[in-house]
Amino acid sequence: MSRVTPLTFRPVILRLKSIIDLSPDDEAAFEQLPMVIRDFPADQDVVRDGDRPHQCCMVLSGLTCRYKVIADGRRQILAFNIPGDLPDLQSLHLDIMDHSVATVVPSRLGFVPHAAMRELSERRPGITAALWRETLIDGATFRAKITGIGRMSARARVAHLFCELLLRLDVVGLADGFRYKLPLTQTELGDALGLSVVHVNRILQDLRTDNIIAVERRTVTILNWEQLKSVGQFDPTYLQLRAKPSVEIFRSG
């Protein structure tokens, strides 16, 4: 079993500090939470629709997704969760899961008992505010996704997702300028954006041909940030980032 140290919490702390002013005392208290670390292979459920979890999950490395499966077996990916995210935070107050969380790639996850999270929230109002703000931003992100699937073109949906992931990965130190790892298959992109694999492939080829992005070895390089934002009609307001993204991205925004 991996040893838990303050460094273990670094992705989550970076995430919370990107959306709220977290005091040093709150940060230190958060790093004292009891955590059990588990390593998961790719494509494994972490918590399932209908489960009654007694602990919260934190993504420490890798990539997870939240999803629903409809009666005919088709899957809708609701969100991708990167290091620093708390994908089942709602289970702290909602007893029954209404969707599943699964790994996309081999991932390291940390689990904290609900009782410990509640005790910390009662003792540290700053932590309560941070978790509440994270939940509200989660809702805003879902609204942006619903708008995209309901009213935006397929090309715009893909571009918007690539823009969003760049900023989210950047604030937790996982983007290199305009380049970041994206270990997603075209099937997974289609499941997230309501598109067929054929349609996703065609859009990616078009974005490459237009010199807007390059995708190679599961790495996305954004060649023209302004054009990608324009195609995706991307306004990052819903992410509510207080920590500025990297200098290059900020200046071009």
TORKOL-4160 file (C-alpha; in steps of 0.2 Angstrom, whole numbers, padded with zeros to 4 digits, m for minus):
253
<pt num="1" X="0000" Y="0000" Z="0000"/>
<pt num="2" X="0007" Y="0017" Z="m0005"/>
<pt num="3" X="0011" Y="0029" Z="0009"/>
<pt num="4" X="0001" Y="0045" Z="0011"/>
<pt num="5" X="0010" Y="0061" Z="0013"/>
<pt num="6" X="0006" Y="0079" Z="0010"/>
<pt num="7" X="0013" Y="0077" Z="m0008"/>
<pt num="8" X="m0001" Y="0064" Z="m0011"/>
<pt num="9" X="m0014" Y="0078" Z="m0010"/>
<pt num="10" X="m0005" Y="0090" Z="m0022"/>
<pt num="11" X="m0016" Y="0087" Z="m0037"/>
<pt num="12" X="m0032" Y="0090" Z="m0026"/>
<pt num="13" X="m0024" Y="0105" Z="m0017"/>
<pt num="14" X="m0019" Y="0113" Z="m0034"/>
<pt num="15" X="m0037" Y="0110" Z="m0041"/>
<pt num="16" X="m0045" Y="0118" Z="m0026"/>
<pt num="17" X="m0033" Y="0133" Z="m0025"/>
<pt num="18" X="m0037" Y="0136" Z="m0044"/>
<pt num="19" X="m0055" Y="0140" Z="m0039"/>
<pt num="20" X="m0054" Y="0148" Z="m0021"/>
<pt num="21" X="m0042" Y="0156" Z="m0010"/>
<pt num="22" X="m0037" Y="0141" Z="0002"/>
<pt num="23" X="m0028" Y="0147" Z="0018"/>
<pt num="24" X="m0012" Y="0138" Z="0023"/>
<pt num="25" X="m0021" Y="0131" Z="0038"/>
<pt num="26" X="m0035" Y="0124" Z="0028"/>
<pt num="27" X="m0023" Y="0116" Z="0016"/>
<pt num="28" X="m0013" Y="0108" Z="0030"/>
<pt num="29" X="m0029" Y="0101" Z="0038"/>
<pt num="30" X="m0035" Y="0094" Z="0021"/>
<pt num="31" X="m0018" Y="0085" Z="0019"/>
<pt num="32" X="m0021" Y="0077" Z="0036"/>
<pt num="33" X="m0036" Y="0067" Z="0030"/>
<pt num="34" X="m0036" Y="0048" Z="0032"/>
<pt num="35" X="m0034" Y="0041" Z="0014"/>
<pt num="36" X="m0032" Y="0024" Z="0007"/>
<pt num="37" X="m0023" Y="0024" Z="m0010"/>
<pt num="38" X="m0028" Y="0011" Z="m0023"/>
<pt num="39" X="m0021" Y="0008" Z="m0041"/>
<pt num="40" X="m0034" Y="0003" Z="m0054"/>
<pt num="41" X="m0032" Y="m0004" Z="m0072"/>
<pt num="42" X="m0040" Y="0004" Z="m0086"/>
<pt num="43" X="m0059" Y="0002" Z="m0090"/>
<pt num="44" X="m0063" Y="m0003" Z="m0072"/>
<pt num="45" X="m0078" Y="0003" Z="m0062"/>
<pt num="46" X="m0073" Y="0013" Z="m0046"/>
<pt num="47" X="m0091" Y="0015" Z="m0040"/>
<pt num="48" X="m0107" Y="0010" Z="m0049"/>
<pt num="49" X="m0124" Y="0017" Z="m0053"/>
<pt num="50" X="m0135" Y="0012" Z="m0038"/>
<pt num="51" X="m0121" Y="0010" Z="m0025"/>
<pt num="52" X="m0121" Y="0017" Z="m0008"/>
<pt num="53" X="m0103" Y="0023" Z="m0006"/>
<pt num="54" X="m0096" Y="0027" Z="0012"/>
<pt num="55" X="m0081" Y="0036" Z="0005"/>
<pt num="56" X="m0076" Y="0049" Z="m0007"/>
<pt num="57" X="m0064" Y="0047" Z="m0022"/>
<pt num="58" X="m0050" Y="0058" Z="m0027"/>
<pt num="59" X="m0041" Y="0056" Z="m0043"/>
<pt num="60" X="m0022" Y="0057" Z="m0040"/>
<pt num="61" X="m0016" Y="0051" Z="m0057"/>
<pt num="62" X="m0023" Y="0045" Z="m0073"/>
<pt num="63" X="m0040" Y="0048" Z="m0080"/>
<pt num="64" X="m0058" Y="0043" Z="m0075"/>
<pt num="65" X="m0075" Y="0046" Z="m0082"/>
<pt num="66" X="m0093" Y="0047" Z="m0075"/>
<pt num="67" X="m0106" Y="0038" Z="m0086"/>
<pt num="68" X="m0123" Y="0032" Z="m0088"/>
<pt num="69" X="m0129" Y="0016" Z="m0098"/>
<pt num="70" X="m0146" Y="0017" Z="m0106"/>
<pt num="71" X="m0157" Y="0001" Z="m0108"/>
<pt num="72" X="m0150" Y="m0004" Z="m0125"/>
<pt num="73" X="m0132" Y="m0004" Z="m0118"/>
<pt num="74" X="m0126" Y="0012" Z="m0126"/>
<pt num="75" X="m0115" Y="0023" Z="m0114"/>
<pt num="76" X="m0116" Y="0042" Z="m0112"/>
<pt num="77" X="m0100" Y="0049" Z="m0104"/>
<pt num="78" X="m0105" Y="0063" Z="m0093"/>
<pt num="79" X="m0088" Y="0070" Z="m0088"/>
<pt num="80" X="m0069" Y="0066" Z="m0089"/>
<pt num="81" X="m0060" Y="0068" Z="m0072"/>
<pt num="82" X="m0042" Y="0073" Z="m0072"/>
<pt num="83" X="m0030" Y="0072" Z="m0057"/>
<pt num="84" X="m0036" Y="0084" Z="m0043"/>
<pt num="85" X="m0054" Y="0080" Z="m0047"/>
<pt num="86" X="m0067" Y="0073" Z="m0034"/>
<pt num="87" X="m0078" Y="0063" Z="m0046"/>
<pt num="88" X="m0091" Y="0057" Z="m0033"/>
<pt num="89" X="m0091" Y="0071" Z="m0021"/>
<pt num="90" X="m0110" Y="0071" Z="m0021"/>
<pt num="91" X="m0110" Y="0054" Z="m0012"/>
<pt num="92" X="m0106" Y="0064" Z="0003"/>
<pt num="93" X="m0124" Y="0070" Z="0004"/>
<pt num="94" X="m0133" Y="0059" Z="m0008"/>
<pt num="95" X="m0134" Y="0041" Z="m0002"/>
<pt num="96" X="m0137" Y="0032" Z="m0019"/>
<pt num="97" X="m0126" Y="0035" Z="m0034"/>
<pt num="98" X="m0136" Y="0039" Z="m0050"/>
<pt num="99" X="m0121" Y="0036" Z="m0062"/>
<pt num="100" X="m0105" Y="0026" Z="m0062"/>
<pt num="101" X="m0087" Y="0031" Z="m0061"/>
<pt num="102" X="m0074" Y="0021" Z="m0071"/>
<pt num="103" X="m0056" Y="0023" Z="m0075"/>
<pt num="104" X="m0051" Y="0027" Z="m0093"/>
<pt num="105" X="m0033" Y="0023" Z="m0091"/>
<pt num="106" X="m0023" Y="0015" Z="m0077"/>
<pt num="107" X="m0026" Y="0027" Z="m0063"/>
<pt num="108" X="m0021" Y="0030" Z="m0045"/>
<pt num="109" X="m0036" Y="0035" Z="m0034"/>
<pt num="110" X="m0037" Y="0040" Z="m0015"/>
<pt num="111" X="m0052" Y="0036" Z="m0005"/>
<pt num="112" X="m0057" Y="0046" Z="0011"/>
<pt num="113" X="m0071" Y="0041" Z="0022"/>
<pt num="114" X="m0087" Y="0051" Z="0022"/>
<pt num="115" X="m0086" Y="0053" Z="0041"/>
<pt num="116" X="m0068" Y="0061" Z="0040"/>
<pt num="117" X="m0074" Y="0073" Z="0026"/>
<pt num="118" X="m0089" Y="0078" Z="0036"/>
<pt num="119" X="m0079" Y="0081" Z="0052"/>
<pt num="120" X="m0066" Y="0092" Z="0042"/>
<pt num="121" X="m0080" Y="0102" Z="0034"/>
<pt num="122" X="m0088" Y="0105" Z="0051"/>
<pt num="123" X="m0071" Y="0110" Z="0059"/>
<pt num="124" X="m0065" Y="0121" Z="0044"/>
<pt num="125" X="m0077" Y="0132" Z="0035"/>
<pt num="126" X="m0064" Y="0136" Z="0022"/>
<pt num="127" X="m0064" Y="0118" Z="0017"/>
<pt num="128" X="m0083" Y="0118" Z="0016"/>
<pt num="129" X="m0083" Y="0133" Z="0005"/>
<pt num="130" X="m0070" Y="0125" Z="m0006"/>
<pt num="131" X="m0080" Y="0109" Z="m0008"/>
<pt num="132" X="m0096" Y="0119" Z="m0011"/>
<pt num="133" X="m0088" Y="0130" Z="m0024"/>
<pt num="134" X="m0081" Y="0114" Z="m0033"/>
<pt num="135" X="m0099" Y="0107" Z="m0033"/>
<pt num="136" X="m0106" Y="0123" Z="m0041"/>
<pt num="137" X="m0093" Y="0123" Z="m0054"/>
<pt num="138" X="m0096" Y="0105" Z="m0058"/>
<pt num="139" X="m0114" Y="0110" Z="m0061"/>
<pt num="140" X="m0109" Y="0124" Z="m0072"/>
<pt num="141" X="m0098" Y="0112" Z="m0082"/>
<pt num="142" X="m0113" Y="0101" Z="m0085"/>
<pt num="143" X="m0123" Y="0116" Z="m0091"/>
<pt num="144" X="m0110" Y="0120" Z="m0104"/>
<pt num="145" X="m0110" Y="0102" Z="m0109"/>
<pt num="146" X="m0129" Y="0101" Z="m0111"/>
<pt num="147" X="m0128" Y="0117" Z="m0121"/>
<pt num="148" X="m0115" Y="0110" Z="m0133"/>
<pt num="149" X="m0124" Y="0094" Z="m0136"/>
<pt num="150" X="m0140" Y="0102" Z="m0138"/>
<pt num="151" X="m0136" Y="0117" Z="m0149"/>
<pt num="152" X="m0118" Y="0117" Z="m0155"/>
<pt num="153" X="m0111" Y="0108" Z="m0171"/>
<pt num="154" X="m0101" Y="0092" Z="m0169"/>
<pt num="155" X="m0085" Y="0102" Z="m0174"/>
<pt num="156" X="m0088" Y="0115" Z="m0160"/>
<pt num="157" X="m0091" Y="0101" Z="m0147"/>
<pt num="158" X="m0074" Y="0093" Z="m0151"/>
<pt num="159" X="m0065" Y="0110" Z="m0151"/>
<pt num="160" X="m0074" Y="0116" Z="m0135"/>
<pt num="161" X="m0069" Y="0100" Z="m0125"/>
<pt num="162" X="m0051" Y="0102" Z="m0131"/>
<pt num="163" X="m0051" Y="0120" Z="m0125"/>
<pt num="164" X="m0058" Y="0115" Z="m0108"/>
<pt num="165" X="m0046" Y="0101" Z="m0105"/>
<pt num="166" X="m0031" Y="0112" Z="m0109"/>
<pt num="167" X="m0036" Y="0125" Z="m0095"/>
<pt num="168" X="m0041" Y="0111" Z="m0082"/>
<pt num="169" X="m0025" Y="0102" Z="m0085"/>
<pt num="170" X="m0014" Y="0118" Z="m0085"/>
<pt num="171" X="m0020" Y="0123" Z="m0068"/>
<pt num="172" X="m0014" Y="0107" Z="m0060"/>
<pt num="173" X="0002" Y="0107" Z="m0069"/>
<pt num="174" X="m0002" Y="0094" Z="m0082"/>
<pt num="175" X="0000" Y="0104" Z="m0098"/>
<pt num="176" X="0016" Y="0110" Z="m0107"/>
<pt num="177" X="0011" Y="0126" Z="m0115"/>
<pt num="178" X="m0002" Y="0121" Z="m0128"/>
<pt num="179" X="0002" Y="0103" Z="m0127"/>
<pt num="180" X="m0006" Y="0089" Z="m0116"/>
<pt num="181" X="m0008" Y="0071" Z="m0115"/>
<pt num="182" X="m0026" Y="0065" Z="m0120"/>
<pt num="183" X="m0027" Y="0046" Z="m0118"/>
<pt num="184" X="m0044" Y="0045" Z="m0125"/>
<pt num="185" X="m0050" Y="0034" Z="m0140"/>
<pt num="186" X="m0061" Y="0041" Z="m0153"/>
<pt num="187" X="m0075" Y="0030" Z="m0146"/>
<pt num="188" X="m0073" Y="0038" Z="m0129"/>
<pt num="189" X="m0074" Y="0055" Z="m0137"/>
<pt num="190" X="m0089" Y="0050" Z="m0146"/>
<pt num="191" X="m0098" Y="0043" Z="m0130"/>
<pt num="192" X="m0094" Y="0060" Z="m0122"/>
<pt num="193" X="m0100" Y="0071" Z="m0136"/>
<pt num="194" X="m0115" Y="0061" Z="m0143"/>
<pt num="195" X="m0105" Y="0057" Z="m0159"/>
<pt num="196" X="m0101" Y="0042" Z="m0170"/>
<pt num="197" X="m0083" Y="0036" Z="m0171"/>
<pt num="198" X="m0084" Y="0040" Z="m0190"/>
<pt num="199" X="m0089" Y="0058" Z="m0186"/>
<pt num="200" X="m0076" Y="0061" Z="m0173"/>
<pt num="201" X="m0063" Y="0054" Z="m0185"/>
<pt num="202" X="m0068" Y="0066" Z="m0198"/>
<pt num="203" X="m0068" Y="0081" Z="m0187"/>
<pt num="204" X="m0051" Y="0077" Z="m0180"/>
<pt num="205" X="m0045" Y="0076" Z="m0198"/>
<pt num="206" X="m0053" Y="0093" Z="m0202"/>
<pt num="207" X="m0045" Y="0101" Z="m0187"/>
<pt num="208" X="m0028" Y="0094" Z="m0192"/>
<pt num="209" X="m0030" Y="0100" Z="m0210"/>
<pt num="210" X="m0034" Y="0117" Z="m0204"/>
<pt num="211" X="m0018" Y="0118" Z="m0194"/>
<pt num="212" X="m0029" Y="0121" Z="m0178"/>
<pt num="213" X="m0023" Y="0105" Z="m0168"/>
<pt num="214" X="m0011" Y="0090" Z="m0170"/>
<pt num="215" X="m0015" Y="0074" Z="m0162"/>
<pt num="216" X="m0001" Y="0061" Z="m0161"/>
<pt num="217" X="0003" Y="0047" Z="m0149"/>
<pt num="218" X="m0011" Y="0052" Z="m0138"/>
<pt num="219" X="m0005" Y="0070" Z="m0136"/>
<pt num="220" X="m0014" Y="0085" Z="m0141"/>
<pt num="221" X="m0005" Y="0100" Z="m0148"/>
<pt num="222" X="m0015" Y="0116" Z="m0150"/>
<pt num="223" X="m0007" Y="0125" Z="m0165"/>
<pt num="224" X="m0019" Y="0139" Z="m0166"/>
<pt num="225" X="m0027" Y="0143" Z="m0149"/>
<pt num="226" X="m0037" Y="0158" Z="m0155"/>
<pt num="227" X="m0045" Y="0148" Z="m0169"/>
<pt num="228" X="m0049" Y="0133" Z="m0158"/>
<pt num="229" X="m0058" Y="0145" Z="m0146"/>
<pt num="230" X="m0068" Y="0152" Z="m0160"/>
<pt num="231" X="m0073" Y="0136" Z="m0167"/>
<pt num="232" X="m0078" Y="0129" Z="m0150"/>
<pt num="233" X="m0087" Y="0146" Z="m0145"/>
<pt num="234" X="m0076" Y="0144" Z="m0129"/>
<pt num="235" X="m0079" Y="0155" Z="m0115"/>
<pt num="236" X="m0070" Y="0149" Z="m0099"/>
<pt num="237" X="m0081" Y="0159" Z="m0087"/>
<pt num="238" X="m0090" Y="0143" Z="m0081"/>
<pt num="239" X="m0074" Y="0136" Z="m0075"/>
<pt num="240" X="m0072" Y="0150" Z="m0063"/>
<pt num="241" X="m0053" Y="0149" Z="m0062"/>
<pt num="242" X="m0045" Y="0161" Z="m0050"/>
<pt num="243" X="m0028" Y="0155" Z="m0053"/>
<pt num="244" X="m0022" Y="0161" Z="m0070"/>
<pt num="245" X="m0018" Y="0148" Z="m0083"/>
<pt num="246" X="0000" Y="0148" Z="m0090"/>
<pt num="247" X="0007" Y="0165" Z="m0096"/>
<pt num="248" X="0006" Y="0160" Z="m0114"/>
<pt num="249" X="m0012" Y="0154" Z="m0113"/>
<pt num="250" X="m0017" Y="0170" Z="m0103"/>
<pt num="251" X="m0009" Y="0182" Z="m0115"/>
<pt num="252" X="m0018" Y="0174" Z="m0130"/>
<pt num="253" X="m0035" Y="0174" Z="m0121"/>
